Amino acid sequence: MRAPEPSRLLSLFLAVAGGLVLWAAFPDAGAWPCAFVAVAALYQALGRDHAGWNALMGLLFGLAFFLPHLWWARESTATLPWIALSTVEALFVAGFAALWTWARRARFLRRRGWRLAAAFAVLWVAVEQWRAELPFGGFPWGRLAWAMADAPTGRAAWLGGTVAVSLLVAFAGALLALAVAAALRARAGRAVGALALGAAVAVVPQVLPLPASASAGPVTTPDGEEVYDAGSDVAEQGTLWAGAVQGNVSEPGLGAFANRAEVLNNHLDGTYALAEDFAGELDVVLWPENGSDLDPQEAADVARGLDAASAAVGAPILVGAQEYPETGGRYNVSLLWQAGRGVIGRYAKQHPAPFAERVPLRSVLRQVSDQVDRVPTDMLAGEGPPYVDVPSRLGQGDHRLGTVICFEVAYDEIVRDAVLRGAQVLVVPTNNASFGFTAESTQQLSMSRVQAMTTGRAVVQVSTVGVSGVITPDGAVVRRAGLFTADRLVAWLPLRSTVTPAVAAGPWPGRVAGGLTVVLVVAGAVAGVRRRR
């Protein structure tokens, strides 16, 4: 006997309420249990056996979530681009809802509670993965996994990356929906069973053997300076002494880089401040994306300034800058600059954000909005591997630093590639000046934490304006800077070489979910045709 279908009014309420509840699971609200409740609400909202209606419910759920979740896009651009981006992302949820309507008609899923919940979860992560790849390279913001940095479920990232985390959240949420439905029909045994299984799914990743540190936290040096241990007791190849500079800007917004060299001078000042206490003790000083608003390879005065700062602190500086090749376009680069030698390492961003750093279909979209001209020069995709080699100050060879610029932290393949190429530590240089006091930077910090668990690497997120942070290999934050403040961080970063199961699995979890989704949808469609006949 099939469960009764919800009324249209109830479906509407659950869809909109569920999307808003999901927003609360992410930073800045950060109430991660809300993610399970939101998935349960969506599961119930899609209870009617009509693909078109369910697609509408998925769209409403998606809009209720993405519009507040991506509010920072309005802060950095205007209302129309924010609505357009949110709508495109919500359309993926609508597509998921239609696919789910067809898939659950498969004979082997009918009236099979836990099987239905598992199938629901598989379809969800497959669509999440497609959303991370399409269109124009995709946009992975809003994955369920990104809300789980503080949850036991988030530790599943070590085993299967973001796909595994989202899968468990969606599975547990669907089981919660089944438990509530069973309780309302006075089937206590089924309700308790579904609830117990869902709870186990959510908390069992707690037992996974992530590289947990007992030493992580603030440490006072003999000179009375406070530094931060990011897990030196789980190091496998020693530690990297790193300083990070958050230089800040005079005003939030797109005009933050209007004054020539202001951002550069702020980061030079922060580096000299580090030199006062740690000259000759650091392996590297980390600057954020666009830490220099001028290219030191072209501007001689900038090169002299970097030389002097690097010499004063006694370490190379990882400088964020822009390159403008003669052939046109621009590159977003992290340059490792050493006094007297200039650039000794370089990484160019591989995945420029569509419509933020490059504008596909520019001539067509200009007919709709002049906002496309906020990006006057399209950013080019870099081709080099995502790392730089930092010389050891003790003459013990090079340390490989994985460099993942800004939004690239949301793209699993780039982070994974850095580790497979030998990155022992990860750094995420980012520029959040355009997003004001929104949650964009804290959302990004949550992604960096999940990627730390995925890779088993310590991570430093360093921003022009915040939020900068030092993260241990198991995702804990040991130091965090505030928004729109000048700050400096000094940390011991454990150098690690172990490849986690998630990194070893590569793209296969997402591919398997996609393949299973095709099988489920085809099986459901065939069963639906037979039933109508």
C-alpha positions as CSV (number, residue, x, y, z in Angstrom):
1,M,0.0,0.0,0.0
2,R,1.4,3.4,-1.0
3,A,1.8,6.2,1.4
4,P,-0.8,8.9,1.0
5,E,0.3,11.8,-1.2
6,P,0.7,15.2,0.6
7,S,-1.7,17.9,-0.4
8,R,-0.4,20.6,-2.8
9,L,-0.5,23.2,-0.1
10,L,1.6,21.0,2.2
11,S,4.1,20.3,-0.6
12,L,4.4,24.1,-1.2
13,F,5.0,24.8,2.5
14,L,7.5,22.0,2.9
15,A,9.5,23.0,-0.2
16,V,9.9,26.7,0.8
17,A,10.4,26.0,4.5
18,G,12.9,23.2,3.7
19,G,15.0,25.5,1.5
20,L,15.1,28.2,4.2
21,V,16.0,25.6,6.8
22,L,18.9,24.4,4.6
23,W,20.2,27.9,4.4
24,A,20.4,27.9,8.2
25,A,22.7,24.8,8.1
26,F,25.5,26.9,6.4
27,P,27.6,29.7,7.8
28,D,27.0,32.2,9.2
29,A,24.1,30.5,11.0
30,G,26.0,27.3,10.9
31,A,23.3,25.1,12.5
32,W,24.4,21.9,10.7
33,P,21.6,19.6,12.0
34,C,19.2,21.7,9.9
35,A,20.6,20.0,6.8
36,F,19.0,16.7,7.8
37,V,15.7,18.4,8.6
38,A,15.8,20.3,5.2
39,V,16.4,17.1,3.3
40,A,13.5,15.4,5.1
41,A,11.2,18.3,4.2
42,L,12.2,18.1,0.6
43,Y,11.7,14.3,0.5
44,Q,8.1,14.8,1.8
45,A,7.5,17.8,-0.5
46,L,8.2,15.5,-3.5
47,G,5.6,12.9,-2.4
48,R,3.2,13.4,-5.2
49,D,3.6,11.2,-8.3
50,H,3.8,14.0,-10.8
51,A,7.2,15.0,-12.3
52,G,6.1,18.4,-13.3
53,W,4.7,19.3,-9.9
54,N,7.7,17.9,-8.2
55,A,10.0,19.9,-10.4
56,L,8.2,23.0,-9.3
57,M,8.6,22.0,-5.7
58,G,12.4,21.4,-6.3
59,L,12.6,24.8,-7.9
60,L,11.0,26.5,-5.0
61,F,13.2,24.6,-2.5
62,G,16.2,25.6,-4.5
63,L,15.2,29.3,-4.7
64,A,14.4,29.4,-1.0
65,F,17.9,28.1,-0.3
66,F,20.1,29.7,-2.9
67,L,18.7,33.2,-2.8
68,P,19.8,33.8,0.8
69,H,22.8,31.5,0.6
70,L,24.3,33.4,-2.4
71,W,23.3,36.9,-1.1
72,W,27.0,37.8,-1.3
73,A,26.6,37.7,-5.1
74,R,24.2,40.7,-4.9
75,E,26.7,42.5,-2.6
76,S,29.4,42.2,-5.2
77,T,27.4,42.8,-8.4
78,A,23.7,43.7,-8.5
79,T,20.2,42.2,-8.1
80,L,19.8,40.7,-11.5
81,P,23.1,38.6,-11.6
82,W,22.3,37.4,-8.0
83,I,18.8,36.2,-9.0
84,A,20.1,34.7,-12.3
85,L,22.8,32.7,-10.5
86,S,20.4,31.5,-7.8
87,T,17.8,30.5,-10.4
88,V,20.3,28.5,-12.4
89,E,21.4,26.6,-9.3
90,A,17.8,26.1,-8.3
91,L,17.0,24.6,-11.7
92,F,19.3,21.7,-10.8
93,V,17.2,20.9,-7.8
94,A,14.1,21.1,-10.0
95,G,15.8,18.6,-12.4
96,F,16.7,16.3,-9.4
97,A,13.0,16.4,-8.3
98,A,11.8,15.3,-11.7
99,L,14.4,12.5,-12.0
100,W,13.5,11.3,-8.5
101,T,9.8,11.1,-9.5
102,W,10.7,8.8,-12.4
103,A,13.4,6.7,-10.6
104,R,11.2,5.7,-7.6
105,R,8.7,4.1,-9.9
106,A,11.2,1.2,-10.4
107,R,9.7,-2.0,-9.1
108,F,12.6,-2.9,-6.8
109,L,12.1,0.5,-5.0
110,R,8.4,0.3,-4.4
111,R,7.5,0.4,-0.7
112,R,11.1,-0.3,0.2
113,G,11.8,2.4,2.8
114,W,15.6,2.3,3.2
115,R,16.1,1.5,-0.5
116,L,14.1,4.5,-1.4
117,A,16.1,6.7,1.0
118,A,19.4,5.3,-0.5
119,A,18.2,5.9,-4.1
120,F,17.2,9.5,-3.1
121,A,20.7,10.1,-1.7
122,V,22.4,8.7,-4.8
123,L,20.4,10.9,-7.1
124,W,21.0,13.9,-5.0
125,V,24.8,13.6,-5.0
126,A,24.8,12.8,-8.8
127,V,23.0,16.1,-9.5
128,E,25.3,17.9,-7.0
129,Q,28.2,16.6,-9.0
130,W,26.7,17.7,-12.3
131,R,26.0,21.1,-10.9
132,A,29.7,21.3,-9.9
133,E,30.7,20.7,-13.6
134,L,27.9,22.3,-15.7
135,P,27.4,24.8,-17.2
136,F,30.7,26.6,-18.1
137,G,32.7,24.5,-15.6
138,G,30.0,24.4,-12.9
139,F,29.5,26.1,-9.5
140,P,29.8,23.7,-6.5
141,W,28.6,26.3,-3.9
142,G,25.9,25.0,-1.6
143,R,26.8,21.3,-1.6
144,L,25.5,19.6,1.5
145,A,29.0,18.6,2.4
146,W,30.1,22.2,3.0
147,A,27.7,22.5,5.9
148,M,29.2,19.6,7.7
149,A,32.6,20.9,8.8
150,D,31.6,20.7,12.5
151,A,29.5,17.6,12.2
152,P,30.5,14.0,12.7
153,T,29.2,13.3,9.2
154,G,31.8,15.7,7.8
155,R,34.6,13.3,8.7
156,A,33.4,11.0,5.9
157,A,35.3,13.4,3.6
158,W,38.4,11.5,4.6
159,L,36.9,8.4,3.1
160,G,35.0,9.6,0.0
161,G,35.3,13.4,-0.2
162,T,32.4,15.7,-0.6
163,V,30.4,13.0,-2.5
164,A,30.5,10.7,0.5
165,V,29.5,13.5,3.0
166,S,26.6,14.7,0.9
167,L,25.5,11.1,0.3
168,L,25.3,10.4,4.0
169,V,23.5,13.7,4.8
170,A,20.9,13.0,2.1
171,F,20.5,9.4,3.2
172,A,20.0,10.3,6.8
173,G,17.6,13.1,5.9
174,A,15.5,10.8,3.8
175,L,15.4,8.3,6.6
176,L,14.3,11.0,9.0
177,A,11.4,11.8,6.6
178,L,10.4,8.1,6.5
179,A,10.6,7.9,10.3
180,V,8.2,10.9,10.7
181,A,5.8,9.5,8.1
182,A,5.8,6.1,9.9
183,A,5.2,7.8,13.2
184,L,2.2,9.8,11.8
185,R,0.7,6.5,10.6
186,A,1.2,5.0,14.0
187,R,3.9,2.5,12.9
188,A,6.2,2.8,15.8
189,G,8.5,0.0,14.9
190,R,9.2,1.3,11.4
191,A,9.6,4.9,12.8
192,V,12.2,3.8,15.4
193,G,14.1,1.6,12.9
194,A,14.3,4.4,10.3
195,L,15.3,6.9,12.9
196,A,18.0,4.6,14.4
197,L,19.5,3.9,11.0
198,G,19.5,7.6,10.1
199,A,21.3,8.5,13.3
200,A,23.9,5.8,12.8
201,V,24.5,7.0,9.2
202,A,25.0,10.6,10.5
203,V,27.4,9.8,13.4
204,V,29.4,6.7,12.3
205,P,32.0,8.7,10.5
206,Q,33.2,9.8,13.9
207,V,35.2,6.6,14.2
208,L,37.2,7.1,11.0
209,P,40.9,7.4,11.6
210,L,41.5,11.1,10.6
211,P,44.9,12.5,11.7
212,A,43.8,14.0,14.9
213,S,46.3,16.2,16.8
214,A,46.8,16.5,20.5
215,S,49.1,19.4,20.2
216,A,47.1,21.8,18.0
217,G,46.3,25.2,19.4
218,P,48.0,28.4,20.5
219,V,51.6,28.2,21.7
220,T,53.7,30.9,23.4
221,T,57.3,31.2,22.2
222,P,60.2,31.9,24.6
223,D,60.0,35.6,23.5
224,G,56.4,35.8,24.5
225,E,54.9,35.7,21.0
226,E,51.8,33.7,20.3
227,V,52.0,31.3,17.4
228,Y,49.7,28.4,16.4
229,D,50.4,24.7,16.1
230,A,48.3,23.2,13.3
231,G,49.1,19.6,14.3
232,S,52.9,19.2,14.6
233,D,52.4,15.9,16.3
234,V,50.8,14.4,13.1
235,A,53.6,15.6,10.9
236,E,55.3,13.0,8.7
237,Q,58.1,15.1,7.2
238,G,58.7,17.8,9.7
239,T,56.9,21.2,9.9
240,L,56.6,24.3,7.8
241,W,56.9,27.6,9.6
242,A,54.5,30.0,7.9
243,G,53.4,33.5,8.4
244,A,50.2,34.8,6.8
245,V,49.3,38.5,6.3
246,Q,45.8,39.8,6.1
247,G,46.5,43.4,5.0
248,N,42.9,44.7,4.8
249,V,41.6,47.6,2.6
250,S,40.3,51.0,3.4
251,E,36.7,50.3,2.4
252,P,34.7,47.2,1.5
253,G,33.3,46.7,-2.0
254,L,34.5,46.8,-5.6
255,G,36.3,50.1,-5.1
256,A,38.7,48.5,-2.6
257,F,41.4,48.4,-5.2
258,A,40.9,51.8,-6.7
259,N,43.9,53.5,-5.0
260,R,47.2,52.4,-6.6
261,A,49.3,50.2,-4.3
262,E,47.1,50.6,-1.2
263,V,46.6,46.9,-0.9
264,L,50.2,46.2,-1.7
265,N,51.5,48.6,0.9
266,N,49.1,47.1,3.5
267,H,50.6,43.7,2.9
268,L,54.2,45.0,2.9
269,D,53.5,46.6,6.3
270,G,52.2,43.3,7.6
271,T,55.3,41.5,6.4
272,Y,57.6,44.0,8.1
273,A,55.6,43.5,11.3
274,L,56.2,39.8,11.0
275,A,59.9,40.6,10.5
276,E,60.1,42.4,13.8
277,D,59.3,39.2,15.7
278,F,60.2,36.3,13.4
279,A,63.0,37.5,11.0
280,G,65.0,34.5,9.8
281,E,62.6,32.0,11.5
282,L,59.9,31.5,8.8
283,D,60.0,29.3,5.8
284,V,57.4,31.3,3.8
285,V,55.1,34.3,4.2
286,L,51.7,33.9,2.6
287,W,49.8,36.7,1.0
288,P,46.2,36.5,-0.3
289,E,44.9,36.6,-3.8
290,N,45.5,40.1,-5.2
291,G,47.7,40.9,-2.2
292,S,49.6,43.0,-4.7
293,D,47.3,45.1,-6.9
294,L,50.3,45.6,-9.3
295,D,52.4,43.0,-11.1
296,P,55.9,42.9,-9.6
297,Q,57.2,41.4,-12.8
298,E,56.3,44.6,-14.7
299,A,56.5,47.3,-12.0
300,A,60.1,47.8,-10.9
301,D,59.1,49.7,-7.7
302,V,56.9,46.8,-6.7
303,A,59.7,44.3,-7.3
304,R,62.1,46.5,-5.1
305,G,59.4,46.6,-2.4
306,L,59.0,42.8,-2.4
307,D,62.8,42.3,-2.4
308,A,63.2,44.5,0.7
309,A,60.3,42.8,2.6
310,S,61.5,39.3,1.7
311,A,65.0,40.2,2.8
312,A,63.7,41.7,6.1
313,V,61.7,38.7,7.0
314,G,64.3,36.3,5.7
315,A,61.8,34.2,3.7
316,P,60.1,34.1,0.3
317,I,56.7,35.6,-0.1
318,L,53.8,34.0,-1.9
319,V,52.3,37.0,-3.6
320,G,48.8,37.1,-5.3
321,A,48.9,39.3,-8.4
322,Q,47.5,39.6,-12.0
323,E,49.4,39.1,-15.2
324,Y,48.4,40.7,-18.5
325,P,50.0,38.9,-21.4
326,E,50.6,40.7,-24.7
327,T,48.2,38.3,-26.4
328,G,45.3,39.6,-24.3
329,G,43.3,38.4,-21.3
330,R,44.8,38.1,-17.8
331,Y,46.0,35.4,-15.4
332,N,45.3,35.3,-11.7
333,V,48.6,34.1,-10.2
334,S,50.4,33.2,-7.0
335,L,54.0,34.1,-7.3
336,L,56.7,32.8,-4.9
337,W,59.0,35.8,-4.6
338,Q,62.5,35.6,-3.1
339,A,64.7,38.6,-2.4
340,G,67.4,38.9,-5.1
341,R,65.9,36.2,-7.3
342,G,62.4,37.4,-8.0
343,V,59.9,34.7,-9.0
344,I,61.0,31.2,-8.0
345,G,57.6,29.6,-8.2
346,R,54.3,30.3,-10.0
347,Y,50.8,29.0,-10.1
348,A,48.1,30.5,-12.4
349,K,44.5,29.9,-11.5
350,Q,43.1,27.0,-13.5
351,H,39.4,27.5,-13.0
352,P,38.4,31.2,-13.4
353,A,34.9,31.7,-12.0
354,P,32.3,32.0,-14.8
355,F,30.6,35.4,-14.8
356,A,32.9,36.7,-12.0
357,E,36.3,36.4,-13.6
358,R,35.3,35.6,-17.2
359,V,32.1,36.2,-19.0
360,P,30.9,33.4,-21.4
361,L,28.5,34.6,-24.1
362,R,29.4,38.2,-23.3
363,S,27.9,39.8,-26.4
364,V,24.6,38.0,-25.8
365,L,24.4,38.7,-22.1
366,R,25.2,42.4,-22.6
367,Q,21.8,42.7,-24.2
368,V,20.3,41.7,-20.9
369,S,22.5,43.5,-18.4
370,D,25.5,45.8,-18.5
371,Q,26.8,44.0,-15.4
372,V,29.0,41.9,-17.7
373,D,31.2,44.9,-18.2
374,R,32.2,44.8,-14.5
375,V,34.7,42.1,-15.8
376,P,36.3,44.1,-18.6
377,T,39.1,41.6,-19.3
378,D,38.4,37.9,-19.2
379,M,40.6,35.8,-17.0
380,L,42.6,33.0,-18.7
381,A,42.8,29.5,-17.4
382,G,46.3,28.5,-16.1
383,E,47.8,25.2,-17.2
384,G,50.5,24.6,-14.6
385,P,50.1,22.2,-11.7
386,P,48.6,23.7,-8.5
387,Y,51.6,23.9,-6.3
388,V,54.8,25.9,-5.6
389,D,58.0,24.5,-4.1
390,V,59.2,26.4,-1.0
391,P,63.0,26.1,-0.2
392,S,63.6,25.0,3.4
393,R,65.3,27.6,5.5
394,L,67.3,24.8,7.1
395,G,68.6,23.6,3.7
396,Q,66.6,20.4,3.8
397,G,65.3,20.6,0.3
398,D,62.0,22.0,-0.9
399,H,58.5,21.8,0.7
400,R,55.6,21.4,-1.7
401,L,52.8,23.9,-1.0
402,G,49.5,23.2,-2.8
403,T,48.0,26.5,-4.0
404,V,44.3,26.7,-4.6
405,I,43.2,30.2,-5.4
406,C,39.9,31.5,-4.0
407,F,36.8,29.7,-5.4
408,E,39.0,26.8,-6.6
409,V,38.7,25.4,-3.0
410,A,35.2,24.3,-4.0
411,Y,36.4,22.2,-6.9
412,D,37.5,18.8,-5.7
413,E,39.6,17.9,-8.7
414,I,42.0,20.8,-8.3
415,V,42.6,20.1,-4.6
416,R,43.0,16.4,-5.3
417,D,45.5,17.1,-8.1
418,A,47.6,19.2,-5.8
419,V,47.9,16.4,-3.2
420,L,48.5,13.7,-5.9
421,R,51.4,15.8,-7.1
422,G,53.0,15.8,-3.7
423,A,51.5,18.8,-1.9
424,Q,52.3,18.5,1.8
425,V,50.3,21.5,2.9
426,L,47.5,23.5,1.3
427,V,47.1,27.3,1.1
428,V,43.9,29.0,-0.2
429,P,44.8,32.7,-1.1
430,T,41.5,34.5,-1.6
431,N,40.2,38.1,-2.0
432,N,36.9,38.7,-0.3
433,A,36.9,42.5,-0.4
434,S,34.0,42.7,-2.9
435,F,31.6,40.7,-0.7
436,G,31.4,43.1,2.3
437,F,30.2,41.6,5.6
438,T,28.3,38.8,4.0
439,A,28.8,35.1,4.8
440,E,30.9,34.4,1.6
441,S,34.2,34.3,3.4
442,T,33.0,32.0,6.2
443,Q,31.3,29.7,3.7
444,Q,34.7,29.5,2.0
445,L,36.4,28.8,5.3
446,S,34.0,25.9,5.8
447,M,35.0,24.5,2.4
448,S,38.7,24.8,3.3
449,R,38.0,22.8,6.5
450,V,36.2,20.0,4.6
451,Q,39.1,19.9,2.1
452,A,41.5,19.6,5.0
453,M,39.6,16.4,6.1
454,T,39.4,15.2,2.5
455,T,43.2,15.4,2.0
456,G,44.6,15.0,5.5
457,R,46.5,18.2,5.0
458,A,46.8,21.4,7.1
459,V,45.3,24.3,5.3
460,V,45.9,28.1,5.6
461,Q,43.1,30.3,4.1
462,V,44.6,33.8,3.7
463,S,42.4,36.6,2.7
464,T,42.9,40.3,1.9
465,V,40.1,41.3,4.4
466,G,39.2,38.0,6.1
467,V,38.2,35.5,7.1
468,S,41.8,34.1,7.2
469,G,42.4,30.9,9.2
470,V,44.7,28.1,10.2
471,I,43.2,24.6,9.9
472,T,44.5,21.2,11.1
473,P,44.5,18.1,8.9
474,D,41.3,16.9,10.6
475,G,39.5,20.2,9.9
476,A,39.7,22.1,13.2
477,V,40.4,25.8,13.2
478,V,43.2,26.8,15.5
479,R,43.3,30.5,14.6
480,R,40.8,32.7,12.7
481,A,41.0,36.4,11.8
482,G,38.0,38.7,11.7
483,L,36.5,40.5,8.7
484,F,37.9,43.8,7.6
485,T,40.8,43.9,10.1
486,A,44.5,43.9,9.5
487,D,46.0,40.8,11.0
488,R,48.9,38.4,11.0
489,L,49.1,34.7,11.7
490,V,52.1,32.5,12.4
491,A,51.8,28.7,12.4
492,W,53.6,25.5,12.5
493,L,52.1,23.4,9.6
494,P,52.6,19.7,9.7
495,L,54.1,18.3,6.4
496,R,52.2,15.2,5.4
497,S,52.5,12.8,2.5
498,T,49.9,10.1,3.2
499,V,47.2,9.9,0.5
500,T,43.7,9.6,2.0
501,P,41.1,7.1,0.6
502,A,39.2,10.1,-0.7
503,V,42.1,11.4,-2.7
504,A,43.0,7.9,-4.0
505,A,39.4,7.3,-5.1
506,G,39.7,10.4,-7.4
507,P,36.5,11.3,-9.4
508,W,35.0,7.8,-9.1
509,P,32.5,8.3,-6.3
510,G,30.9,11.0,-8.4
511,R,31.0,8.9,-11.5
512,V,29.5,5.9,-9.8
513,A,26.7,8.0,-8.4
514,G,26.0,9.4,-11.9
515,G,26.0,5.9,-13.4
516,L,23.6,4.6,-10.8
517,T,21.3,7.6,-11.3
518,V,21.0,6.8,-15.0
519,V,20.2,3.2,-14.2
520,L,17.6,4.1,-11.6
521,V,15.9,6.7,-13.8
522,V,15.8,4.3,-16.8
523,A,14.4,1.5,-14.6
524,G,11.8,3.8,-13.2
525,A,10.8,5.2,-16.6
526,V,10.4,1.6,-18.0
527,A,8.3,0.6,-15.0
528,G,6.1,3.7,-15.4
529,V,5.5,2.9,-19.1
530,R,4.6,-0.7,-18.2
531,R,2.2,0.4,-15.5
532,R,0.4,2.7,-17.8
533,R,0.0,-0.1,-20.3
